[in-house]
Amino acid sequence: MNRYTRHMISRLAAVFLLLASVCRGSAQELEYKMELGAMVGGSFYMGDANFTTPFKNTAPMGGLVARYNFNPRMVVKGDLAVARIKGSTEGIDNQFPGDVHSTFSRNVYELGAQFEYNFFAYGTGAGYKDSRRLTPYILGGVGLTYAPKPANHVVAMNIPLGLGVKYKLAPRINCGAEWSMRFTTSDRLDVTATEGLVLDDPYGIEGKGLKNKDCYSWLMVYVSYDMFPKYRKCNN
């Protein structure tokens, strides 16, 4: 083996080792297609029994959450959750017809889907991508709200809007906190009795679209686990 051949072999070996190190570095940060987890937190209602005070009469909520990760910035999330909402017209400034008051409490169930946008590329930061373990995000989407009796069944569409922050605890474990408002197409979430003051239309003013309709809010934390890795070539 002459000197020139030895020189070419040493160069090829160096290139191979460099490519191998790049592949190993990128493999340290696998991307995953999905997340599956659970969420828990507080829920409050806003409507005819609470016009202006966020977090008033906060009650528990919880559920399951799943995410499909298109890339480190764009995510589609689905949720299946149950929340307690409650309210009372006692002690608020509004004067109701007949000077009567109403109190309600009920469960609402939600099946929803939202699009999330991460402000930073989300990941462990171990690979070639400039990803970060911590990122804020915004969300928007559509959902279905179902509230069973006592007075009447309510089925309505909702439009969730919110913001949150997520943190990668480990390569496959995520946690986060999120606050969102669910704007519904119903004015009957606060109707749980057929007698006395009925809050779906106490002033005789009918609302159209989302005007004069009820909404509810979640402030929750979640933990999720990454599933189904995306396998990439080392030059991707």
matplotlib code that plots the C-alpha trace (Angstrom):
import matplotlib.pyplot as plt

x = [0.0, 1.6, 1.6, -1.1, -3.5, -2.9, -3.6, -6.9, -8.0, -7.2, -9.3, -12.2, -12.1, -12.1, -15.2, -16.9, -16.3, -17.6, -20.8, -21.2, -20.8, -23.5, -25.9, -25.2, -25.8, -29.1, -30.2, -29.9, -33.0, -35.6, -38.9, -42.1, -45.4, -47.8, -48.2, -50.8, -51.4, -53.8, -54.7, -56.2, -57.1, -59.9, -62.9, -65.1, -68.1, -69.0, -72.5, -75.7, -74.6, -71.0, -70.4, -67.0, -65.1, -62.6, -62.0, -65.1, -66.7, -63.8, -64.5, -62.4, -61.8, -59.9, -59.5, -57.3, -55.2, -53.5, -51.2, -50.1, -46.8, -46.4, -43.0, -41.4, -43.6, -47.0, -49.3, -52.9, -54.3, -57.4, -59.1, -61.8, -62.6, -65.2, -65.5, -67.8, -69.3, -71.3, -72.6, -75.0, -76.7, -76.4, -74.1, -73.7, -74.6, -77.2, -80.8, -82.9, -86.7, -88.7, -85.5, -85.2, -82.0, -80.7, -77.9, -76.8, -74.1, -73.6, -71.1, -70.0, -68.3, -66.1, -64.7, -62.4, -59.6, -57.2, -54.2, -51.2, -48.3, -45.0, -43.1, -39.8, -38.9, -39.8, -37.4, -34.6, -32.0, -29.6, -29.6, -28.6, -31.9, -32.0, -34.8, -35.6, -37.0, -39.3, -41.6, -44.8, -47.6, -51.0, -54.0, -57.4, -59.9, -63.4, -65.2, -68.4, -69.9, -72.5, -74.2, -76.7, -79.7, -80.9, -83.2, -82.4, -79.7, -77.5, -75.4, -73.4, -70.4, -67.5, -64.6, -61.5, -58.8, -55.9, -52.2, -49.8, -46.3, -44.7, -41.5, -39.7, -38.9, -37.1, -36.7, -40.2, -41.9, -43.6, -45.4, -47.2, -49.7, -52.5, -55.3, -58.2, -61.7, -64.4, -66.9, -70.1, -73.1, -75.6, -77.1, -78.5, -75.4, -76.6, -80.2, -80.6, -84.2, -87.5, -88.9, -87.8, -85.2, -84.3, -80.9, -81.1, -82.9, -83.6, -84.0, -85.9, -82.9, -82.1, -78.5, -77.3, -74.1, -71.8, -73.4, -74.9, -73.9, -72.3, -68.6, -66.3, -62.6, -59.9, -56.7, -55.0, -51.7, -50.8, -48.3, -47.8, -45.7, -44.2, -45.1, -44.3, -40.8, -40.1, -37.1, -34.9, -31.9, -28.8, -28.7, -32.2]
y = [0.0, 3.2, 6.5, 8.1, 5.1, 5.3, 9.1, 8.6, 5.8, 8.0, 10.8, 8.5, 7.2, 10.7, 11.6, 8.4, 9.1, 12.7, 11.4, 8.8, 11.4, 13.6, 10.6, 9.9, 13.5, 13.7, 10.4, 11.8, 13.9, 11.7, 13.3, 11.6, 11.6, 11.6, 12.4, 10.9, 12.2, 13.5, 16.9, 18.3, 21.8, 24.3, 25.4, 28.5, 29.8, 33.2, 34.2, 35.7, 34.7, 36.0, 38.7, 40.0, 38.1, 35.4, 32.4, 33.1, 29.8, 27.8, 24.0, 20.9, 19.6, 16.8, 14.6, 13.0, 14.8, 13.6, 15.5, 14.8, 16.6, 17.8, 19.3, 21.0, 24.1, 22.9, 20.5, 19.3, 18.4, 16.5, 16.5, 14.5, 16.1, 16.8, 20.0, 21.3, 24.8, 26.7, 30.2, 32.4, 35.7, 36.6, 39.5, 40.7, 44.3, 43.3, 43.8, 40.8, 40.9, 40.6, 40.9, 37.1, 35.1, 31.8, 29.4, 26.5, 23.8, 21.1, 19.0, 19.8, 17.2, 18.2, 16.6, 19.0, 19.6, 22.5, 23.7, 24.7, 26.9, 26.7, 30.0, 28.0, 24.7, 22.2, 19.4, 18.3, 20.4, 17.5, 17.2, 19.3, 21.4, 24.5, 23.2, 24.2, 22.3, 25.2, 27.1, 29.1, 28.4, 29.6, 27.6, 27.8, 25.2, 23.8, 21.5, 19.9, 20.6, 18.4, 19.2, 16.6, 17.3, 18.4, 20.8, 20.1, 18.5, 21.0, 20.2, 23.1, 23.9, 25.7, 27.7, 27.4, 30.1, 30.1, 30.1, 27.9, 26.8, 23.4, 21.9, 18.6, 16.9, 14.0, 12.9, 11.3, 13.1, 16.5, 18.7, 22.0, 24.6, 26.1, 28.7, 28.7, 30.1, 28.0, 30.3, 28.2, 28.7, 28.0, 30.4, 27.5, 26.2, 28.0, 26.7, 23.9, 24.6, 25.3, 27.5, 30.9, 33.0, 31.2, 32.5, 31.6, 34.9, 36.8, 40.2, 39.0, 39.9, 37.2, 36.7, 35.7, 33.8, 34.0, 37.2, 36.9, 33.2, 31.3, 30.4, 28.5, 28.5, 26.0, 26.6, 23.2, 21.4, 18.2, 15.5, 13.5, 10.7, 10.7, 7.8, 6.5, 7.9, 9.4, 7.7, 10.0, 9.5, 11.1, 13.7, 15.0]
z = [0.0, -1.1, 0.7, -1.5, -0.9, 2.9, 2.8, 0.9, 3.3, 6.3, 4.8, 4.1, 7.6, 9.0, 6.9, 8.0, 11.7, 11.2, 9.6, 12.3, 15.0, 13.3, 13.2, 16.9, 17.8, 16.0, 17.3, 20.8, 20.1, 18.6, 17.5, 18.4, 16.6, 19.5, 23.2, 25.6, 29.0, 31.7, 32.9, 36.1, 37.3, 38.0, 36.0, 36.3, 34.4, 33.0, 32.0, 33.5, 37.0, 36.6, 34.1, 34.9, 37.6, 36.4, 38.7, 40.7, 42.1, 40.7, 40.7, 39.7, 36.2, 34.7, 31.6, 29.0, 26.4, 23.2, 20.8, 17.3, 16.6, 13.0, 13.9, 16.9, 16.5, 15.2, 17.1, 17.0, 20.4, 21.3, 24.8, 26.5, 29.8, 32.5, 34.5, 37.3, 36.8, 39.3, 39.9, 41.9, 41.3, 45.0, 45.7, 42.1, 41.0, 38.4, 39.3, 38.0, 37.3, 40.5, 42.5, 42.6, 42.6, 41.2, 42.1, 39.9, 39.8, 37.1, 35.2, 31.6, 29.3, 26.4, 23.3, 21.6, 19.2, 19.1, 17.1, 19.1, 18.0, 20.0, 20.1, 20.1, 18.6, 21.3, 22.3, 24.5, 22.8, 22.4, 18.6, 15.7, 15.8, 17.9, 20.1, 23.7, 26.7, 27.6, 25.3, 25.5, 23.1, 21.9, 21.0, 19.2, 17.9, 18.2, 20.6, 21.6, 25.0, 26.7, 30.0, 31.2, 33.4, 36.1, 34.2, 30.6, 28.4, 26.7, 23.6, 22.1, 20.1, 21.7, 20.5, 22.8, 22.8, 25.2, 26.0, 27.9, 28.6, 28.3, 29.6, 28.7, 31.9, 30.2, 26.5, 26.5, 29.4, 29.1, 31.6, 31.2, 32.3, 30.3, 30.6, 28.1, 27.6, 26.0, 24.2, 23.7, 21.4, 24.3, 26.9, 29.0, 30.8, 33.9, 33.7, 36.2, 37.4, 35.7, 38.4, 39.7, 37.9, 34.7, 33.5, 29.8, 29.0, 32.3, 30.6, 27.5, 25.2, 22.8, 21.8, 18.3, 17.5, 20.5, 21.8, 25.3, 25.4, 28.3, 28.5, 30.8, 31.5, 32.4, 34.3, 34.3, 34.4, 32.5, 32.2, 28.9, 27.5, 24.0, 21.7, 18.2, 17.3, 13.9, 12.4, 10.3, 8.1, 9.5, 6.8, 7.4]

ax = plt.figure().add_subplot(projection="3d")
ax.plot(x, y, z, "-o")
ax.set_aspect("equal")
plt.show()
